[in-house]
Amino acid sequence: MKNKLILLIEYIHLRIFKHPMSPEMRSFCGNLSWSFFTGIFVMPLLLVITTLAGRFMGPVEYGKYSLLLVVNQFLVVFIFFGLDTTSVKNIAKAKSFADKKKIIAATANFIFLILAVLAILSIFLYPLLCKFSKDYSLFAILTVYYTLIVSIKVMFDLFIRGMENFKKQAQGKILEIGVVLTVFILLFIILKKSSFISFLFVVNAGAIAISLYYYLYLAKYFGKSDKKILFQQLKEAQLFYIGSILIMIFISADRMFVAKYLGIETLGIYSAYYMASYGIVLQMTQLFTNVFFPATSRIRDKSFTKKIDKLFLIGFVPLFLLISIIMLAMLLIFGKEYPLNFIYIAGFSIFSSSFFFQSLYNTVILDIAKDKYMKYLILRNSINFATIGIYVLAICAHIFSIPLILTSLILNSFVIIFIQRIFIRDMQRLS
């Protein structure tokens, strides 16, 4: 099936771009086929599990789970300090086993140290939090330990990506979804435990399984840290760290404001639409950039990145229609507690489709324009914070609503894509 997928990609490439693939593109598509091979089986099953979990939990419990994910994403950004970007790039560039080991050992030891500090702090602060609120303290401790487990999984996955061992990654994802499905059936179907805490157990079980599987392969790369390598990585990661924090503030702002001003139940409904559109596209984007970023880090000739413009022009409408259909199907599975709203479907589909291409352009800029990245970061985050400013003004004017959020997100995304295209063309002209 993998070979057939490669042949299909080659055929589509020839029909669109009117010339055969280069050797670099052929290698890229060979790796990409593993990523998509996994996605064909894993992503649909994961979406069904998450959707059924939302149906069983209801909007309130699903809203709590969504809020926990927002906090978790912030914590993960602080834990990795930008190393999630630099480690993949540097591992991909490293030629020898010894060089790869130095990078992996330095990164792993640093992250394990941060996680140990976080675990210790949570143990000492938990009794203090209990004095203020039992619900808040439980939510806080669940978030911390969910973050610990997910961070280890993410770190191992980054190392596998950097080494471009996509076959091993595919095997790990299949193992993970098998464990997730088994625990989900046990807790939600057999035992009828349908709370957000139960779903955390489901997700954590899969994360632990894949982490153990990755560890068996990565154990030989762990060892004593090389301080010089670590400091070099941290220095390089500073810019990506700042960018990650600023972007995380933006992509979390809508859900935080919905939870605060529209209520946790509305957040649950909003999150259902969010997951059925942006969540799907995020998975699709990760399937592609999973291979794309290591490949662009190795290849010196960046001319192939011009093809993204053509892909954007011919691919946006089909992607929009595909997401709309998937959203409609998933929301029907979510059930009557999540009202069907076609304005939401259209808005989320437009935003999610544009986000896919925005992510591809962003990956190119990360690789070819490191010296100009700060300028790009300032422009992008100025737009993001202007969007948050619209939210704040709407709250003050008592007109804050989901349609207003969607309009703001769509405008934000297309303005950023416009800037990205100009930015990349300037960089290619100067190179």
Secondary structure as GFF3:
##gff-version 3
##sequence-region A 1 431
A	DSSP	alpha_helix	2	17	.	.	.	ID=ss1
A	DSSP	alpha_helix	23	80	.	.	.	ID=ss2
A	DSSP	alpha_helix	83	93	.	.	.	ID=ss3
A	DSSP	alpha_helix	97	132	.	.	.	ID=ss4
A	DSSP	alpha_helix	134	162	.	.	.	ID=ss5
A	DSSP	alpha_helix	166	184	.	.	.	ID=ss6
A	DSSP	pi_helix	185	190	.	.	.	ID=ss7
A	DSSP	alpha_helix	196	218	.	.	.	ID=ss8
A	DSSP	three_ten_helix	219	221	.	.	.	ID=ss9
A	DSSP	alpha_helix	227	261	.	.	.	ID=ss10
A	DSSP	alpha_helix	264	274	.	.	.	ID=ss11
A	DSSP	pi_helix	275	279	.	.	.	ID=ss12
A	DSSP	alpha_helix	280	298	.	.	.	ID=ss13
A	DSSP	three_ten_helix	303	306	.	.	.	ID=ss14
A	DSSP	alpha_helix	307	334	.	.	.	ID=ss15
A	DSSP	alpha_helix	342	368	.	.	.	ID=ss16
A	DSSP	three_ten_helix	370	372	.	.	.	ID=ss17
A	DSSP	alpha_helix	373	396	.	.	.	ID=ss18
A	DSSP	alpha_helix	402	430	.	.	.	ID=ss19
###
